[in-house]
Amino acid sequence: MFHRVQLLLVISTIGIMLYACDDHSVTDCFTACSQPVIINADEYQNAPDDELEILHVQLEGDCLVIRFESGGCDGNSWVIKLIDSEAVMESYPPQRNLRLSLKNQEPCDAIVTKEIAFNVSNLRLEYDKIKLNITNSGDQVLYEY
């Protein structure tokens, strides 16, 4: 009897989690905000820069959620990175420049929209907030921690 209750509780919890994911894939839901920001000046300058359009940027706690689109088949082979320039601009609050890098080798012409969340906690400084400039979109978000 006790094992049935445990099993029912586990199944219910998974069901609630999947329902809370809305229309995101199960993989996206369970890996949300697990991708770190890469802090590397060389990669910031030289990482792939395939065409993309950033549609929306939103900060949710330590997660920077970016919705973007690009041409492709389904986007499953895309390599996506968020890269910090390593430079900190002295202002109040200080600012950091970030670039969304896309390597897209899909030959299809469809427009594919993706949403990805990056954990930005490794960008914190000794201050209580910083501005994050997304250089390939013109967006700027205030990250308070």
HUZIPE-V695385 format. One record per backbone hydrogen bond with DSSP energy under -0.5 kcal/mol. NH is the residue of the N-H (numbers start at 1). CO is the residue of the C=O. If there is no record, write none. Layout:
# HUZIPE-V695385
nh = {NH,NH}
co = {CO,CO}
This chain:
# HUZIPE-V695385
nh = {5,6,7,8,9,10,11,12,13,14,15,16,17,18,19,20,21,21,22,24,29,30,31,32,34,35,36,37,38,39,40,40,44,45,46,47,50,53,55,55,56,58,60,60,63,64,64,65,65,66,66,67,68,68,69,70,72,78,79,80,81,83,83,84,85,89,89,91,93,95,96,97,98,99,101,101,102,103,104,105,110,112,112,114,116,118,119,120,120,123,124,130,131,132,133,133,134,134,135,135,137,138,139,141,143,143,144,145}
co = {1,2,3,4,5,6,7,8,9,10,11,12,13,14,15,16,17,18,19,21,25,26,27,29,31,117,34,119,82,37,38,84,40,41,42,43,102,69,53,67,67,65,58,63,60,62,118,58,63,64,116,56,66,114,53,112,110,75,103,78,101,81,99,38,97,87,95,89,91,89,131,87,133,83,81,99,48,79,102,103,72,70,110,68,66,64,35,62,118,120,121,143,94,141,96,131,132,139,98,133,134,134,134,132,130,141,142,128}
